[in-house]
Amino acid sequence: MSKKLMVVLTILVIGSVFFTACTPKVEETQAPVEETEAIVEETEEPMAAEETEEPAEAIITKVALVTDVGTIDDESFNQATWQGVETWCTENGIEYTYYQPTEDSTDARVISITQAITEGANVIVMPGYLFGTTLLEVMDLYPDVYFIAIDVASGDLTYDYVTYYDPAANTTCIAFAEEQTGYLAGYGAVKDGYTKLGFLGGMAVPAVVRFGYGFIQGADDAAAEMGIDIEINYTYGGQFFGDANITAKMDGWYSAGTEIVFAAGGGIYTSAIEAALNYDGMVIGVDVDQNYLGVAGVEAGTYAYNPFVTSAMKGLQNVTETALAELQAGNWANYSGQFLKFSLAEGDYVGLPTDEASWNFSTFTLEDYEAVKAAITDGTIAIDNSSDTSALPEVSEFTTVNVIE
């Protein structure tokens, strides 16, 4: 049976069930004749129509999150997005669930989305750039379903990276200014006294590249302000998880004097931490405040100390809650068919954790942080948001960047 035929049959079945469920039963709504006549005699004017109208139905009936290749407890963007779905739906009494595709493929993600829709979801939340091609398969196929793609940018809606597409009217793609939070992490690290830094990216996709390029620019600006020389090792692991090979590379960096590594790529941070702990090195987390991982490691006795200085965060949970709330409020026009980018100009959607428990800088203060953050917000500090892997950001005479394959 073809995919299109299966979809048509599924839609017909769902429509039939919906019609049957929503048709009122005559015996439950029809009043006896004598009671109706009595009401007519006692009432001078018929009841106004607006008094009998039922309130408008909620737009969102059920929300489903579909993960990319990770899990809802990946301690990164899948988990943060899921927390947004869970929090908003719980507070608003909306049914919600999640689906994890059986493999890393567009077909598997389409199957999970189809299952979610068949089982009643009319809003699908999808975290991660891997959903670019998946959206191209489903957004026109299910025009009555709302698709909220988190961390999916204009460069992701393509099959071949030659032809690019726009979101359909039922779709919105939300990305973040990773270069801004990367800048803050690099700036803060150098201001805190670190001069030998490293960047360990996952796959060289636009979001990860912007993290790294922002990190270079922030570190360089701080070095220039302070008049000190710094060195940055720079590499991509080609994956979003740590392994023995990546750990060995990080061992080489730390043993040669690297003091702190910004690990930006899902679970790849595990290799950075494993190596850092062998040399009293430090780590910068990504996407969410990962300080709790260091605290938990110390409490469990697996870490001799907490290696996290800070984390370059994106407001994945906040923006998920915001998008769902706006849809439910009838403001989908603000999102429909658009690529949106959330930066400091829109609010606290990117930045470093400022809770006292997570602020592990020694000399870089909250006041320093708020000052540089304000300068980014008002445009005083301009950050290049390029994700061109063929050209690193230009740096001053104070900074040396070593690209390591």
Residue, then its C-alpha position, 0 to 999 in steps of 0.5 A: m500500500s502506498k504512503k499516500l493511500m495509507v495517509v488518506l485512509t488514516i485521515l478518513v478513519i480519524g475523521s469518522v471517529f471524530f464525527t461520531a464522537c462529536t454528534p450529540k445524542v437526540e435523547e439527551t438534548q430533546a426536551p419533552v413537548e409539555e415542558t417546552e410549552a410551559i416555558v413558552e407560556e412563562t417567557e415573554e421573550p426568547m432566550a438570547a442566542e449568545e446566552t446558549e452559545e458554548p465557549a470556543e474550543a481550545i486550539i491545542t488538544k494534545v501536544a507530542l514531542v518527537t526527539d531527534v536521535g536523543t532522549i528526553d533525558d539527554e541533559s541537553f536540548n531534547q530534555a530542555t524542550w521536553q521540560g517546556v512541553e511538560t511544564w506548559c501542558t501541566e499548567n494548562g491541563i493539556e494532554y502531552t506525550y513524547y515519541q522517540p524514533t527507532e533510528d536516526s533517519t527521516d523515515a523513522r521521524v516521519i513514522s513517529i510523527t504520523q503515529a503521534i497525529t494518529e493518536g490525537a496530537n494536533v501540535i508536534v514539537m521537534p527539537g533539532y536541525l535533523f527535523g529539517t527534511t522531516l518537516l518537508e515531508v509532513m508539513d503539507l501532508y497534515p495542514d491541520v496540525y501545528f508543527i513547532a520546530i526548535d533549533v531548526a533554521s533556514g539552512d535546515l529546510t533542504y534535501d540537498y543544500v542547494t534548494y531551500y524551502d520556507p515553512a508552511a502556514n502550519t509550521t514555525c522554525i525557531a532558532f537562537a543567537e548561539e553566537q551571543t551566548g558563546y561570546l559571553a562564555g568566551y569573554g567570561a572565561v578570559k576575564d576570569g583568568y583563563t588564557k589557554l582555552g579549547f572549543l570542542g564542537g559536536m557536528a559542524v552544523p550552523a548552531v554549533v559553528r555559531f557557538g564556537y565562533g561566538f566563543i572565539q570573538g568573546a575570548d578575543d575581545a576580553a584578551a584585547e581589553m586586558g592586553i594579554d595573549i590567549e590561545i584557543n584550540y578548536t575542533y569538531g568531534g563529528q558527533f554528539f556523543g563522547d567516545a574514547n577517541i575524543t577523550a584521547k584528543m582532550d587528554g592531549w589538550y589538557s596535558a599540553g596546558t589547556e585550562i578550560v574547554f567549551a564542549a558544545g555538542g550534546g553528550i560530547y561533553t562527557s569526553a571533555i569532563e573525563a579528560a579534564l578530571n585527569y589534569d584539574g581542568m575545567v569545562i564550559g557546558v552548553d544548551v542548559d545549565q549543566n552545573y548540576l552534573g558536576v554537583a551530582g558527580v561530586e556527590a556520587g564520588t565519581y568527580a573529585y571536584n565540579p569541573f563546570v565553570t559555567s554553561a552557554m545556554k539557550g532558552l529552549q524550555n522558555v521558547t517552547e512554553t512561549a510558542l505553545a502559549e501564543l498558539q493557544a492564545g490565538n496568536w499563531a500569525n506571529y509564528s506561521g510560516q516563519f523562521l524566527k531567531f531568539s536573541l538577547a533583543e527578544g529577552d533572556y533566551v540566551g546567556l549564562p546561568t546567574d544563580e549563585a549555585s551555578w556561578n563558578f567564576s572567580t573574578f568575573t562578576l555578575e556586574d561584569y556579566e550584566a554590563v557586557k550582556a547589555a552592550i550586546t543587547d543594545g548593539t554596542i558589541a556587534i558579534d558576527n553570526s556567520s556559520d561558514t566553516s571555511a572562515l574563522p572569525e578575525v581576531s586581534e594580535f592577542t589571540t591565536v586559534n589552532v584548528i585541530e582536525 
